[in-house]
Amino acid sequence: QVQLVESGGGLVQAGGSLRLSCAASGRTLCISDMGWFRQAPEKEREFVAAINRSGGSTNYAVSVKGRFTISRDNAKNTVYLEMNSLQPEDTAVYYCAADRNFRIRIGVRTYEYDYWGQGTQVTVSS
């Protein structure tokens, strides 16, 4: 079993920055890709960013490309999401996810991930 715990969410003004962290514990050696998803109220959970095991390959949603940066530190079993130029439409609960599978292409769908954190709220005020 793998446990994921997000932190770093909060309230920021438009144009501000925030860094989310996700610490993995348990059977972390089983983790391959890791990603971030977000879900706004009454909206579907959507892909934000993902990174492969080595950290050498990333993928971003078009809506955040150029503003967000995903990274990971395997020694700390932690994945990060640096969010810059935040806007009100970025307001959502952000979820960390981990994939057990080895994939040629990084997963961008929720069903491609096996473990999920509890989520952390990010609110951007205008």
N, C-alpha and C positions, 0 to 999 in steps of 0.2 A: 504494500500500500504506500502511496505517495501523498503527502500533505503539502498544500500550497497556502501560504499566508501572505496576502498583499498588505502593503503599508504605503504611506506617503500621500494619500488622497487628502482633499481638503477644499477650501474655498479660495479662489484666486480671482483677480480682476482680469478682464479681457486684455490680451497682450502679454500676460504674465506667463510664468513657467512653473512647472511642477515635475518632480521626479518620483515615479512610482517604483517600488521594489517588491519583489516576490521571492520569498525564501522557501525553498523546497526541503522537505525532510522525509525520512522513511527510506524507501528503496530508490534512492536518487540515481543509482547507476542504471536503472531501467529507463531513465528519461532520455529522450532524443531531442526532438524539436520542442521549443517552448514559444508561447505566443501570448498576446494580449487581445482581448475582446472587450467590447463595451456594450452596454444596454441602457438606453434612455427610457424613461417612463412610457409604457404602452408601446414600445418599439421592440423590434426583434434584436436579438443579440448579433452584433456585427463584428467582423474581423477588423483589427487595428494594425497589428504588426506581429511578426514571428521571426524566430532566429533558429538556425540549426544547432546541432550539438557542439560543434567546434567554434561557433560564432562567426564563421567565415562567410555565411550566406544569410541574407535577410530578405524579408518581404514586407511591404507596407500597403495599406489601403490608400487609394488615390487621395482620399479626403485628408490624410495626415502626412503624406509624403512631403518631405522637405521641412516639416515642422517637428515631427517626432523621431526619436532615435531609440531603437531597441539594442540592448547589449546584455551580455551575461558574464558572470564570473563563476566558472565551474568549481573553483576551489572553495567558494562560499556557497555553492548551490543556489545562486541567486540570479534572477533576471531583472533587468531594469527597463523602464520606459521613461525617457527624457522627453517631456512635452514642452514645446516652446510656442510662442505666439498663440496661446490658447484663446478660443472664442467661445461664446455661449453655446454654440452647437456642439461643442465638445463635452458638454455636461452629460454625465452618464455614470453608471456604476461600471467600474473597470475590473475585469476579471483576468486573472492569470490562468494559463492552461499549459498542460504538459502532454506530450505525445510519447507513447511507448514505442511506436513503430519507426522503422528506418524507411524514410521516404526519399525518393529522388527529388521530388518537388515539395517544398515546404507547404504544409497544410494551411488552408485559409477558411476551412469550414469547421463549424463547431463539432460535428461528428467525427472529425479527424483527431480530436484530442480526448484523452482518457481521464485526465485529472484536472480538477478545477479548484480554484481558491474561492473564498467566500465573497470576494468583491470588495472594492473600496470606492467610496463616493468621490467623484470629482465634480465640483460645481464652479462654473465660470460666470461671473457677473459682468453685465455690460456697463 
